[in-house]
Amino acid sequence: MIARSGPLADDLDPVARAAASWIPSPGARLGAATWKQVDFDRVAPFLDEAAFVSLWSGRADIDGVIGWGLKIGGRLGRLVAAARGLPYWCLEDGFLRSLGLGKAGAAAWSIVVDDLGLFIDARRPSRLERILAGADLEPLRGRAEALGQAIVAGRLSKYNHAPDTPVSIAGRGRRILLVDQVWGDWSVPAAGADAAVFERMFREACAVGGATVVVRVHPDVAAGYRKGFLGLERRTADGHVQVLDAVTSPHAILDAVDEVWTVSSQFGFDALLRGVQVVCYGTPFYAGWGLTDDRATTPVADAARARRSAVRSLTLPDLVAGALLLYARYRDPTTGGRIDAETAVARMTRALRA
């Protein structure tokens, strides 16, 4: 089957319908490399009830292959699709993922489906990059601006489990937030970064005269499950470096800082929505479009920045339109029905305030 938008997309949004021609056809038979039935059930509502089969079942009558993210299952699926001459779609959590951590079993409200690459991977063009570079986003700007404002008003982010309690930061001068990430997270090497990049970011922040440097520890690191890049055990002795290791809402942290410096975390996107200055040392999906201070110097960053900046600069509503209105797909896990971005934001906000 040829990828095309389906009846559900038609009903939801004519603009999204026209733009989503890369999505598998409704009812497509899709092979997956490593998933269990529970994984099929989780993503089926986002793919117009596609039928999933294991690539190892021996069935030849499949229309394409799907995989999750950049881990082994996704990489294996891409290889199998190429060997069999089939289209491949990479899936990943959306930018407004859930009301809790996926690891804790929280149901997903959004995912992305990409037939070219993946938005976290700057090493190759993704469908999101293609949308941002070439789609006519101007008709969506008003809608996107309102959506961004609703996300900020609802204090939403990717995961929405953390307490939204005020954060106190001592000291005066510029308050620079450094966003740590975890070892083994593919969004770091895929953004052309490594441990040396985090070290450079930390050094340059500490060199800013009169600034207070605030390090946001990843929740998995604070809980002892993973290792971070910033080596906090040897940094806290420095009096002008403060560490935030409590599980806290991104918006509560953004209330208390002046700038966000990041390698590739979605925290930078949250900050852009809030109008906070963002400095990027890697190449996340929102870098390279004229919205951020881009300081990445790796070959991956140079190539991605050239692809993006050579095409056009974006407004913030353009970025929101491409990422949240055209690229991501939504459903209400309570009703099981597909919904648009505005409905997802409104219902997630109500659920958090209930």
N, C-alpha and C positions, 0 to 999 in steps of 0.2 A: 504493500500500500504506500502511496505517496503521502508524506506528511502534510497535513492541512489542519485548519481550525475546524472545530466541530460544532454541533448544535448548541452545546452549553456555552461556548464562547460567543456564538451568534447572539444568544439571549442576553448575555451579560453586558457586552460592550462592542459596538460596531468597529470602533477604532482598534481595540485589542484584537478583534477577530481578524481584521485585515493584516495586522502586524504579526500575528502568531502562526504564520504559515509553516513554521518549522516544527510545530508540535505534532506528535504522532496522531494519526487518524483515530477517531472514536472506534473502539472495538478492535484496535490493532493487536496482533499477537506478538508479544515482545519477550525475547529471551533475556534472562539475567544469569550472571555467573555464580553468585554465591548466596543469594537471598533465601530465607525461609518464608513460609507462607505468611507469617505475621508481617513481614516486610512488604510483600505484595499487597496485603490488605491495607497497609498504611498509605501507599502511594496511589492505589487504584482510583480513588475519588478525584485526584488531581489530573488524571490522564483519561478522563471521560470513559471510565470503566474498561480500560484496556485489559486484555487477557495476558497473564504472565505465565511463562513456563521456564523451567530450568534449562540452561544451555546444555546440560549433561543428560537431558531426558531422551536424547536421540531423535527428537522431532525436527524435521527439516522445514516445516511450513510456518516459519516465523517471518514477520515483516521487518524486524529490526532488533537491536540489542540495547538494553539500558544498563547503566551502572551508577553506583553512588559515589560521588566525590572523586578524589584523587588517590584513594587508598587502593589496596591490591585488587579488590573486587572490581572497582571502576576501571583500573588500568587493564585488567584481564579482559573485561567486557569489550573495551575498545579494540584490543588486539584480535579477539575472536570476530568482531564485526568486520574489521578490515580483511581478515583472512577469508571470510565468507562473502565479501562484497555486499554487506548489509549496512544500512544507516545505523548510526550510534547516537544515543542521547544520554548525556550525563545529567544526573539529578543531584540536587543539594538543597539544604535548608534555605528557606527564604529569609528576607531581611527582617520580617516580623514573624518570627518562628512560632512562638507559643507563649503560654502564660506560666511556664515553668521550664525546668531543664529537660531536654530530650532524654538525657541519661537517667532521669528520674521517672521517665514514662509519660511526660506531658505530651498531649496530642498536638500535632502540627497544624498550624493555621495556614502556612504557606510553604511552597517549595519553588525552585526554579528548574526549568528544563532547557538544556542547551545542546544544540546539535553541532556546534563548532568547537567549543572548548568549555570553559567554566569561568565565572566572573572572578574567582579568587586566583586564577592562573594567568599572570601577565606574560607568560612565556609564549603564548599563542593568542590570536584573536578569539574572543568569545562572542556569543550571540548578543550579549549585553553591549559589548564594545561596538559591534556592528550597528546596533540600534542607536546608540549614542552618537556614533559617527555619521550615520546616514539617514535616520528616520526624520520625518517632518514632525518635530516636537512642539512647534509653536501653538497649534490648536489645543494642546493639552496643558499649556502653562498655567492658565487660571485654575484648572482643576488640580494640577500638581501642587501649586502654591497653597491651596486650601487643604490638601491632604497633608502636606508637611506641617502646616500649622496645627492640624488636628492631632498629629502624632506628638508634637511637642506639648500641646495642651493636655493630652492624655498621658504624657510622660512614658510613652512606649519606647521599646527598643527590641532587640532580637529576642532576648529572653526577658521575662517580666516577673521573676520570682523574688528579686532582691528587695529588701525593705527600702522604702523611699524616705529615709530619715536624713536630717541635715548633717552635712559634713563640715567639721571645723578644721581650718588650716591656719597654723600659726605663721607669723612672719609678715613682712611687708614686701612691696615690690611686685614684679610680675610673678604670677603663680603658674608655673609650667607643669602640666601633667604629662608624665611619661607612661604610656600604656605598655605593660609587659604582656608577653604571650608565652605559650608553653612549647617546650621542646617536643618535636614530633608532629606539630601542627603543620599540615601541608601548605597552609596559607602563607607561611614564612618563606620557604624556598621558592614557592611558586610566584612570590612577589619579588624574587631576585635578591633575597636577604639571607643572612645567617647571623651567628652570634657576634661576629665582628661589627655588624651593622648596629645591633643593639648597644654595643660598647661605644661606638662612635656617637650615637644619639645621646647616651648618658653623659659622655665627656663634654659634648658641645652644650648641653643644657646646663651642666654645672659651671661652665665657663661664662655664662651670662651674668654680668655683674648685677648684684643686688636682687637677683631672682630667688624665689623659693621653688625648689624642685620637688614635685610630688610624684611618687611612683605608685601607680595602681597595680596591685598584685592580682593576677588572674585568680578567680575563685577556686579553680582546681589546684593551684599551687598553694593557696592559703590553707586549703583543706588537707594538704599533704599528699594528694594523689599524683601530682605532676611536678615537674621541675620547670622553673621559669628561666628567662634569659638574662635577667638583670643582676643576679647574684646578690640578693638583698642582704645576706648575712655579713657582707663586707662593706656595705654602703651606709648602713644606718648610723655608723659612728660619725659621719659627716653631719654637722649641725644643721645645715641648710637643706638637707634631703629628708623629706618626710615620707612615710610609707603608709599607704591605705591598704590594709589587708583584711578589713571586714567586708562581708558580702553586702554591697550597697548598690542601690539603683544608679545607673549611669547618669541619670538626670540630676540626682542629688550631688554627685561629684561635679558635674558640669556647672551647677549653681555656684560652685566655690572656686573655680579656676578661670584663668584668663586665656590660656592657650592649651591645645592638645598636640603632643608630639607622639607619633605612632609609626610603626613599621607597616603593618597591613591590617590592623584590627578594624572591625566595623565600628568601634567606638569613635573613630574619626568621622564616619558618616553621621552618627548621632550628633557629634559636635557641629558639623556643618549645618544640620537642621536647626540648631540652636543659634547659629550666627557666630560661633566661636572659631577663632583662627586655628587652622590645622596645618601642622608641619609633617610631611611624610618622608620617611627614610626608606621605605619600600615602595611598591607600586600597587596599591589596592585599586579597586574598580573606580573609585572616585578621584584618583590622582591623574594628573596629566591633562586636565581639561580647563585649567585656568582658575580653579576654585581653591587650590591648596598651594602651600609653599613646598615645592618638591625638591628634596635634597638627595635623593637616591642617585648613586653614581655607577651602578653595576651595568653590565651589558644588557641584562634583561630590562632594567629600568629605562635605559637609553632607547632601546628598541620600542618598548611600549609607549614611552612618551612621544617618540617620533611618530608612531602610528596615530596617536590621539591628537596631539597639538598641531600636527600638520593638516588635520582635517578641519577642526573648528574648536572654538572655546564654547563652554556651556554656561548657562545660568544655573542657579540652584534648582529652580523649577524644571529645567530641562533634565537634570540628573534624576530628580524624583520621578518625572514622567517616564523616563526610560527604564529605571530600575524597578519602581513600585507599580506603575500602571501597565507597562507593556511586557516586562520580562518575568516578573513573579506571578504565580497563580495562587489563588486563595480558596479555602473552604472553611465552613463552620463545623468544627468537629462535634458539636452538639447535635446539629441537625443532619450533618453529613453532606449538605448541599454546597455546590460551588457558589462563591460570592465574589464581588469585586473588592478592590482595595479599600474604598471608603466604608463599605459595610463591615469589612474585617476590622478596621480601626475603631469604628463606632462600637461594635460588639465587644472587642477586646477591652476597650476603655470602660464600658459598663461593667464587664465582668470583674475588672480590677477594683472598681469602686463599690462593688456589691458587698 
